[in-house]
Structure formats: structure tokens, C-alpha cells
């Protein structure tokens, strides 16, 4: 696959602004594993091979297990994820697929059982940020590292 455009070099000011936002969001109080589960699930939904590859490696480095990574696309069908993680993943998926029905009241209420407003905001922002990176990588055909 041939890369189409390198947005970082063509629009460096915009890229720097987006990267600054990503740095701010990375300072959230969510656990590193939950952050990577969100990033990976959003990237799976968006079919972003570059981001799936990168965040799988990073998740393993922070202690995530291979088995849970193998099962992530079927998180609803397994007991390998906590109810808290499932609530966060549901929010992340609905933010990613916002055109379908938004974030449902049911999903939001489930998240409120485990997270305060600050953490819900962090889950939403993490999802939004990952969607932005996915859209850049997919539309520019960013190659996957070997």
C-alpha cells in the first residue's frame, strides 16, 4: 500500500495542535490498560491497521495480556473484561459509531455506575482523539510498521 500524504509535513501547525491535544488527553486518570483498550477498540471499529498495530504493542508493554487482546473485538461475549471496562468500551464504540444513534442513555447510565463525570469525559475524549488519528491514518494510508 502506497502512502498518499503525510499530513504532519504538509500541515505542521494543525498536526502540532492535534498532537498537543493528544498529550493533554494522555494525562487522564484512566489506567494505562483501559486507555489502550479504548484506543484499540476504536481502531478495530475503524479498521485502522496502523493504530491497531501500534496500540497492541503498547498495551502489551503496559501489562495487557495477549488473550484479552485476541478477545477485544468480542468483548461483550466474554467474561475476560470487567464490568467497568465493558462500560468504557461501550461508550467508546458508541462515540465512534455516533452516526447510528449517538451515545445511548443506557450506555451512559451504565458508565455512571463506574465512573464520575471527569472519567466519563476522559473516556469520551480518548475515543474522540483516537477517531481523529484513525481517520488521518486510514485516509492517508499510513503504512503499518513491520
Backbone torsions as a table, in degrees:
resi	resn	phi	psi	omega
1	UNK	NA	130.2	-178.6
2	UNK	-96.0	129.0	179.4
3	UNK	-63.7	139.0	-178.1
4	UNK	-86.3	-50.2	-173.5
5	UNK	-152.7	148.6	174.1
6	UNK	-108.7	96.6	-174.9
7	UNK	-62.7	-31.9	178.9
8	UNK	-58.5	-38.2	-179.3
9	UNK	-88.6	-29.6	-178.3
10	UNK	-78.6	-36.8	-179.5
11	UNK	-130.4	67.1	-173.2
12	UNK	-61.6	-35.9	-179.8
13	UNK	-65.4	-43.7	178.3
14	UNK	-64.2	-42.6	179.7
15	UNK	-60.8	-45.0	-180.0
16	UNK	-62.2	-38.8	178.4
17	UNK	-64.8	-44.0	178.5
18	UNK	-63.5	-42.3	179.4
19	UNK	-64.7	-39.0	177.3
20	UNK	-62.1	-40.2	176.4
21	UNK	-62.9	-42.6	178.8
22	UNK	-61.5	-40.1	178.3
23	UNK	-63.8	-43.7	178.7
24	UNK	-60.7	-45.7	-179.3
25	UNK	-66.3	-33.7	-178.6
26	UNK	-64.8	-17.0	-179.4
27	UNK	-85.8	12.5	-178.2
28	UNK	-66.6	166.5	-179.0
29	UNK	-87.3	1.9	176.6
30	UNK	-65.4	147.8	178.9
31	UNK	-65.6	150.8	178.5
32	UNK	-56.5	-38.0	180.0
33	UNK	-66.6	-44.1	179.2
34	UNK	-63.2	-39.8	177.1
35	UNK	-57.1	-45.6	-178.1
36	UNK	-71.1	-34.9	175.1
37	UNK	-60.9	-42.8	178.2
38	UNK	-62.9	-50.0	-178.8
39	UNK	-59.0	-42.8	-179.1
40	UNK	-68.8	-43.3	-177.5
41	UNK	-66.6	-42.7	176.2
42	UNK	-59.1	-44.0	-179.4
43	UNK	-66.5	-34.9	174.8
44	UNK	-63.9	-46.8	179.5
45	UNK	-59.0	-38.4	-178.1
46	UNK	-88.1	-0.1	-178.8
47	UNK	54.0	45.5	179.7
48	UNK	-97.8	94.9	-176.4
49	UNK	-61.0	-40.9	-179.3
50	UNK	-57.6	-49.3	-177.0
51	UNK	-72.9	-36.6	176.1
52	UNK	-59.3	-46.5	179.9
53	UNK	-60.7	-50.7	-176.7
54	UNK	-63.0	-47.7	-173.9
55	UNK	-79.0	-20.9	171.5
56	UNK	-66.2	-47.0	178.5
57	UNK	-59.5	-45.7	-178.8
58	UNK	-65.7	-39.1	178.6
59	UNK	-62.4	-41.7	177.1
60	UNK	-62.4	-37.8	-179.4
61	UNK	-66.3	-29.4	-179.7
62	UNK	-94.5	7.3	172.5
63	UNK	107.5	3.5	176.4
64	UNK	-68.3	151.3	-178.3
65	UNK	-93.2	153.0	176.7
66	UNK	-61.1	-41.7	-177.1
67	UNK	-59.6	-44.8	179.5
68	UNK	-65.8	-35.7	177.0
69	UNK	-66.0	-38.9	177.1
70	UNK	-62.9	-33.3	-175.1
71	UNK	-92.9	-4.2	-172.3
72	UNK	-56.7	-40.0	-178.6
73	UNK	-67.5	-14.6	178.5
74	UNK	-118.9	35.8	-173.4
75	UNK	-57.7	-29.4	179.9
76	UNK	-71.1	-22.6	-172.1
77	UNK	-97.8	11.7	-176.5
78	UNK	-139.7	157.4	175.3
79	UNK	-99.1	17.9	179.1
80	UNK	-80.9	-5.2	178.1
81	UNK	-118.8	143.1	179.6
82	UNK	-71.8	163.5	176.7
83	UNK	-62.7	-35.0	176.8
84	UNK	-63.3	-46.7	178.4
85	UNK	-62.9	-40.7	179.4
86	UNK	-63.3	-38.3	177.9
87	UNK	-63.4	-42.8	179.0
88	UNK	-67.0	-41.1	179.5
89	UNK	-65.4	-36.2	177.5
90	UNK	-63.6	-43.2	176.7
91	UNK	-61.9	-47.3	-178.8
92	UNK	-58.9	-43.0	179.1
93	UNK	-65.3	-43.4	-177.9
94	UNK	-70.0	-32.6	172.8
95	UNK	-64.0	-42.9	-179.5
96	UNK	-65.0	-39.1	-178.8
97	UNK	-102.4	37.0	-172.3
98	UNK	-56.2	-27.9	-179.6
99	UNK	-67.3	-17.3	-177.9
100	UNK	-77.9	-51.5	178.8
101	UNK	-161.1	20.3	-178.8
102	UNK	70.5	-161.4	172.6
103	UNK	-94.7	115.1	-174.5
104	UNK	-67.5	154.4	175.8
105	UNK	-59.6	-39.2	179.7
106	UNK	-60.3	-46.6	179.8
107	UNK	-64.7	-43.0	-179.5
108	UNK	-64.0	-44.1	179.3
109	UNK	-63.7	-37.1	176.6
110	UNK	-63.6	-42.5	178.5
111	UNK	-62.7	-36.9	-179.8
112	UNK	-65.1	-20.5	177.1
113	UNK	-68.4	-25.3	-174.4
114	UNK	-115.5	-24.5	-171.6
115	UNK	-127.6	143.7	172.2
116	UNK	-81.0	178.1	-177.4
117	UNK	-58.6	-39.5	-179.1
118	UNK	-61.3	-45.8	-178.6
119	UNK	-70.1	-35.8	175.9
120	UNK	-63.0	-42.0	177.0
121	UNK	-60.1	-40.5	179.9
122	UNK	-66.5	-37.7	176.6
123	UNK	-64.1	-45.1	179.4
124	UNK	-63.6	-46.6	-179.8
125	UNK	-63.6	-40.8	177.4
126	UNK	-60.1	-41.2	179.6
127	UNK	-66.6	-45.0	179.3
128	UNK	-62.1	-44.4	-179.7
129	UNK	-62.1	-44.3	-178.8
130	UNK	-66.0	-37.5	176.4
131	UNK	-61.5	-39.0	177.9
132	UNK	-62.8	-48.5	179.7
133	UNK	-62.2	-41.8	178.9
134	UNK	-60.0	-43.4	-177.6
135	UNK	-65.8	-36.6	176.1
136	UNK	-67.3	-48.7	-176.6
137	UNK	-64.4	-42.6	-178.2
138	UNK	-70.4	-46.4	-176.8
139	UNK	-69.9	-27.3	178.8
140	UNK	-94.9	-2.0	-177.3
141	UNK	54.9	51.1	178.3
142	UNK	-63.7	125.1	-176.5
143	UNK	-71.5	147.7	176.9
144	UNK	-79.0	134.5	176.8
145	UNK	-65.4	143.7	176.7
146	UNK	-95.3	NA	NA
